[in-house]
Amino acid sequence: MDNIAEGFERGGNKEFLQYLWISKASAGKSRSRLYRALDFGMIQENEFLILKTRAEMLSVGIYGLIVQIRKSEHKGQKFC
C-alpha cells in the first residue's frame, strides 16, 4: 500500500507504474514468506491457503491497474 501511495504522489504515470510493479513484486515476496512460515510450522495449512489466495488476488488486482494505466491517455498530474 505504501509503494502504491508513494508512486501515485510522484504525479506521473511512468513513476506510478514503476511503484506498482514494486508493489506486485512485494505481493510475490509475501507469498514466498508464507511458504516458509508453513514449512516452519508457524501457520496452519488452512491459514496459509487463505493468505496465499489473498496475496494472489492482490497481485492480480495490481496488474489490472497496471494494464489500465498503460492504456490511459492521461500521463499524470505533473503533466497537466
Z-matrix of the N, CA and C atoms (Angstrom, degrees):
N
C 1 1.438
C 2 1.526 1 110.47
N 3 1.325 2 116.61 1 -40.16
C 4 1.458 3 120.03 2 -179.24
C 5 1.525 4 111.59 3 -66.01
N 6 1.331 5 117.09 4 -39.82
C 7 1.463 6 119.99 5 177.79
C 8 1.520 7 111.15 6 -63.00
N 9 1.308 8 116.98 7 -41.60
C 10 1.466 9 120.94 8 179.55
C 11 1.518 10 110.18 9 -64.06
N 12 1.329 11 117.01 10 -44.69
C 13 1.464 12 120.58 11 178.96
C 14 1.529 13 111.23 12 -62.63
N 15 1.331 14 116.71 13 -43.65
C 16 1.462 15 119.65 14 -179.56
C 17 1.527 16 110.95 15 -64.25
N 18 1.318 17 116.95 16 -43.86
C 19 1.460 18 120.35 17 178.76
C 20 1.513 19 112.21 18 -61.88
N 21 1.325 20 117.07 19 -41.72
C 22 1.464 21 121.11 20 178.96
C 23 1.519 22 111.08 21 -62.85
N 24 1.316 23 116.65 22 -42.65
C 25 1.462 24 121.21 23 -176.88
C 26 1.531 25 112.98 24 -67.98
N 27 1.311 26 118.34 25 -15.47
C 28 1.461 27 120.97 26 178.51
C 29 1.523 28 111.35 27 -72.15
N 30 1.333 29 116.95 28 -16.91
C 31 1.452 30 120.88 29 168.47
C 32 1.518 31 116.92 30 85.68
N 33 1.301 32 119.21 31 1.39
C 34 1.464 33 120.26 32 178.99
C 35 1.519 34 110.82 33 -133.55
N 36 1.320 35 115.83 34 146.59
C 37 1.457 36 119.52 35 -176.01
C 38 1.525 37 113.72 36 -64.89
N 39 1.334 38 117.74 37 -36.43
C 40 1.469 39 118.84 38 -179.36
C 41 1.525 40 110.88 39 -61.48
N 42 1.315 41 116.27 40 -45.36
C 43 1.467 42 119.05 41 178.41
C 44 1.525 43 111.14 42 -67.98
N 45 1.329 44 116.03 43 -39.77
C 46 1.459 45 119.89 44 178.72
C 47 1.530 46 110.04 45 -60.16
N 48 1.333 47 116.24 46 -44.67
C 49 1.461 48 119.98 47 178.33
C 50 1.528 49 111.13 48 -60.27
N 51 1.312 50 116.83 49 -41.40
C 52 1.462 51 120.35 50 179.24
C 53 1.533 52 110.30 51 -58.41
N 54 1.320 53 116.80 52 -44.73
C 55 1.457 54 120.90 53 -179.17
C 56 1.531 55 111.92 54 -71.80
N 57 1.323 56 117.21 55 -29.46
C 58 1.460 57 119.25 56 174.60
C 59 1.529 58 110.64 57 -66.68
N 60 1.324 59 117.31 58 -40.02
C 61 1.463 60 120.20 59 176.34
C 62 1.529 61 110.57 60 -63.59
N 63 1.321 62 116.88 61 -38.91
C 64 1.467 63 120.34 62 176.22
C 65 1.524 64 109.59 63 -62.37
N 66 1.316 65 116.95 64 -42.29
C 67 1.466 66 121.31 65 179.29
C 68 1.521 67 111.16 66 -63.80
N 69 1.326 68 116.75 67 -41.17
C 70 1.466 69 120.55 68 178.19
C 71 1.527 70 109.83 69 -63.68
N 72 1.326 71 116.76 70 -40.78
C 73 1.467 72 120.34 71 177.30
C 74 1.524 73 110.96 72 -63.83
N 75 1.309 74 117.16 73 -37.07
C 76 1.468 75 120.76 74 178.41
C 77 1.526 76 110.92 75 -64.36
N 78 1.333 77 117.01 76 -35.13
C 79 1.463 78 119.84 77 176.05
C 80 1.533 79 109.81 78 -63.83
N 81 1.328 80 116.62 79 -38.66
C 82 1.461 81 120.35 80 176.07
C 83 1.514 82 111.96 81 -65.45
N 84 1.323 83 115.56 82 -39.52
C 85 1.466 84 119.96 83 177.32
C 86 1.527 85 110.59 84 -63.73
N 87 1.310 86 116.63 85 -37.61
C 88 1.463 87 120.44 86 177.41
C 89 1.526 88 111.20 87 -63.37
N 90 1.336 89 116.22 88 -39.87
C 91 1.468 90 119.07 89 177.16
C 92 1.525 91 110.56 90 -63.25
N 93 1.310 92 116.98 91 -40.44
C 94 1.464 93 120.72 92 177.81
C 95 1.523 94 110.69 93 -60.51
N 96 1.308 95 116.43 94 -42.61
C 97 1.463 96 120.57 95 178.97
C 98 1.523 97 111.37 96 -66.00
N 99 1.319 98 116.85 97 -34.64
C 100 1.463 99 120.05 98 176.63
C 101 1.524 100 111.45 99 -63.29
N 102 1.330 101 116.70 100 -40.67
C 103 1.473 102 119.80 101 176.84
C 104 1.529 103 110.76 102 -61.12
N 105 1.326 104 116.89 103 -42.16
C 106 1.464 105 119.46 104 178.35
C 107 1.521 106 111.00 105 -65.03
N 108 1.325 107 116.87 106 -42.18
C 109 1.465 108 120.44 107 179.07
C 110 1.523 109 110.01 108 -60.58
N 111 1.329 110 116.94 109 -40.11
C 112 1.460 111 120.57 110 177.22
C 113 1.527 112 110.79 111 -65.51
N 114 1.325 113 116.37 112 -46.62
C 115 1.470 114 120.82 113 -179.43
C 116 1.528 115 112.46 114 -60.15
N 117 1.333 116 116.74 115 -35.28
C 118 1.465 117 120.74 116 -178.76
C 119 1.530 118 112.61 117 -89.25
N 120 1.331 119 117.35 118 4.91
C 121 1.456 120 121.10 119 177.16
C 122 1.516 121 114.02 120 74.00
N 123 1.310 122 117.17 121 20.69
C 124 1.463 123 120.81 122 -178.62
C 125 1.528 124 112.39 123 -82.29
N 126 1.339 125 116.50 124 -22.20
C 127 1.464 126 121.52 125 175.82
C 128 1.528 127 107.96 126 -136.47
N 129 1.313 128 114.81 127 157.10
C 130 1.463 129 121.61 128 177.58
C 131 1.529 130 109.39 129 -83.28
N 132 1.317 131 116.29 130 159.38
C 133 1.463 132 120.04 131 -177.00
C 134 1.527 133 112.84 132 -61.73
N 135 1.335 134 117.83 133 -38.83
C 136 1.468 135 119.49 134 179.78
C 137 1.528 136 110.94 135 -64.77
N 138 1.325 137 117.05 136 -39.64
C 139 1.460 138 121.05 137 177.18
C 140 1.536 139 109.94 138 -65.90
N 141 1.330 140 116.08 139 -42.09
C 142 1.459 141 121.28 140 177.54
C 143 1.527 142 110.90 141 -57.12
N 144 1.325 143 116.58 142 -47.44
C 145 1.463 144 120.16 143 -177.55
C 146 1.527 145 112.44 144 -63.12
N 147 1.313 146 116.51 145 -39.90
C 148 1.469 147 120.51 146 178.16
C 149 1.526 148 110.09 147 -63.35
N 150 1.328 149 116.30 148 -49.42
C 151 1.460 150 120.22 149 -177.24
C 152 1.520 151 112.21 150 -67.87
N 153 1.327 152 117.29 151 -38.82
C 154 1.468 153 120.94 152 177.95
C 155 1.524 154 110.29 153 -62.99
N 156 1.327 155 116.80 154 -42.40
C 157 1.465 156 121.06 155 178.45
C 158 1.523 157 110.57 156 -62.52
N 159 1.311 158 117.33 157 -42.17
C 160 1.470 159 120.65 158 178.04
C 161 1.519 160 111.46 159 -63.08
N 162 1.324 161 116.91 160 -41.99
C 163 1.468 162 120.41 161 178.77
C 164 1.526 163 110.73 162 -65.17
N 165 1.330 164 116.64 163 -38.67
C 166 1.470 165 120.16 164 177.18
C 167 1.525 166 111.18 165 -65.25
N 168 1.322 167 116.89 166 -41.88
C 169 1.466 168 121.21 167 178.64
C 170 1.529 169 110.51 168 -64.01
N 171 1.318 170 116.37 169 -39.76
C 172 1.457 171 120.70 170 177.54
C 173 1.528 172 110.23 171 -62.29
N 174 1.314 173 116.79 172 -44.49
C 175 1.458 174 121.66 173 179.17
C 176 1.529 175 111.02 174 -60.54
N 177 1.325 176 116.76 175 -43.02
C 178 1.466 177 121.41 176 178.03
C 179 1.533 178 110.08 177 -63.24
N 180 1.320 179 117.06 178 -41.97
C 181 1.463 180 120.84 179 178.87
C 182 1.525 181 112.64 180 -63.67
N 183 1.306 182 116.28 181 -42.40
C 184 1.467 183 120.22 182 178.17
C 185 1.523 184 109.75 183 -63.28
N 186 1.333 185 116.73 184 -42.92
C 187 1.455 186 119.82 185 179.13
C 188 1.531 187 110.52 186 -62.93
N 189 1.321 188 117.52 187 -39.18
C 190 1.460 189 120.92 188 176.24
C 191 1.519 190 111.83 189 -59.31
N 192 1.322 191 116.86 190 -40.75
C 193 1.463 192 120.86 191 177.05
C 194 1.529 193 110.33 192 -65.38
N 195 1.324 194 117.31 193 -40.30
C 196 1.466 195 121.45 194 177.30
C 197 1.526 196 110.14 195 -58.20
N 198 1.320 197 116.87 196 -46.68
C 199 1.464 198 121.56 197 -179.60
C 200 1.527 199 110.55 198 -61.04
N 201 1.332 200 116.64 199 -44.22
C 202 1.464 201 120.00 200 -179.11
C 203 1.529 202 111.82 201 -65.03
N 204 1.300 203 117.39 202 -40.40
C 205 1.468 204 120.05 203 -179.83
C 206 1.524 205 110.19 204 -67.50
N 207 1.319 206 116.82 205 -38.75
C 208 1.470 207 119.92 206 177.74
C 209 1.525 208 111.64 207 -61.46
N 210 1.322 209 117.39 208 -33.99
C 211 1.466 210 122.26 209 -179.71
C 212 1.530 211 112.30 210 -77.34
N 213 1.305 212 116.54 211 -21.22
C 214 1.459 213 122.06 212 -172.07
C 215 1.520 214 112.10 213 -70.79
N 216 1.318 215 114.73 214 143.87
C 217 1.470 216 121.51 215 173.60
C 218 1.526 217 111.07 216 -79.76
N 219 1.325 218 116.25 217 -24.13
C 220 1.467 219 121.43 218 -178.32
C 221 1.528 220 108.88 219 -69.97
N 222 1.314 221 117.94 220 131.96
C 223 1.465 222 122.14 221 -175.57
C 224 1.527 223 113.23 222 -102.46
N 225 1.327 224 117.11 223 -3.92
C 226 1.456 225 119.78 224 177.87
C 227 1.523 226 111.71 225 120.55
N 228 1.319 227 115.65 226 162.84
C 229 1.468 228 122.82 227 -175.30
C 230 1.519 229 112.93 228 -59.38
N 231 1.315 230 117.44 229 -41.06
C 232 1.459 231 118.78 230 -173.83
C 233 1.521 232 112.65 231 -73.46
N 234 1.337 233 117.72 232 -6.20
C 235 1.454 234 121.22 233 178.67
C 236 1.511 235 112.90 234 -106.01
N 237 1.345 236 117.46 235 7.68
C 238 1.471 237 121.55 236 -179.92
C 239 1.513 238 111.07 237 -83.80
